Amino acid sequence: MRTTTAPKRRELEFHALDDVRRDVDALHAAGYHRLGNWTLGQTCEHLGIFIRGCLDGFTQRAPWYIRPFGGLILRRVLRSGRMPTGVKVPADWLPGPPTGDDRAAVEHLVALLARFEQHAGPLHPSPLFGPLSRETWARLHLIHCAHHLSFLVPAR
């Protein structure tokens, strides 16, 4: 499915990591309709890759041809509160195939969100944006989560 043309995505704006936790728990409890390519489990896995990356380090950098534009992209994302749709990312940043059980991925994401909140040490640089403050990392995670979770609409 071409996610750039997905109809009726949810308008999401998270202000705290607890908002993300509540949303993924609600989607898992109530069920959901997919407007994009990924299940809730795959979405949580993908989001977890970035949260874990800022804590433990990333396995790969952004492609060389896009890195010079990192600062411009970062300013645009932070100013708009939105991420572009349909961006191609390295395979390491993509989730595996759907497992049929979203619960494990939801629980793993919730644990990573808590770990990020409790982490007092330095954070690893973004593979595209370079070194970021804790506040900028938190804002990016909220924007990234809202972007991907907007493709999942509660069944109720």
URFENLIN-V229538 format. One line per field, one symbol per residue. ss: DSSP state (h for helix, s for strand, l for the rest). psi: psi as a letter, one per 40 degrees, with the letter a starting at -180 (. if undefined). burial: b if it has 16 or more other ideal C-beta (glycine too) atoms within 10 Angstrom, else e. A space follows every 50 residues. Layout:
BEGIN
ss->???
psi->???
burial->???
END
This chain:
BEGIN
ss->llhhhlllllllllllhhhhhhhhhhhhhhlssslllllhhhhhhhhhhh hhhhhhlllllllhhhhllhhhhhhhhhhhllllllllllhhhlllllll llhhhhhhhhhhhhhhhhlllllllslllslllhhhhhhhhhhhhhhhhl lsssll
psi->hheeehifiihihheidddddddddddddeiihheaeiiddddddddddd dddddeiieiiiideddeedddddddddddeiiiiehhiiddeiiaiiee hddddddddddddddddeheaiiiiiedeahiidddddddddddddddee ehhid.
burial->eebeebeebeebebeebebbbebbeebbeeebeebbebbbbbbbbbbbbb bbbbbeebeeebeeeeeeeeeebbeebeeeeebebeeeeeeebebeeeee ebeebbebbbebbeebeeeeeebebbbbbeebeeeebbbbbbbbbbbbbb bbbeee
END
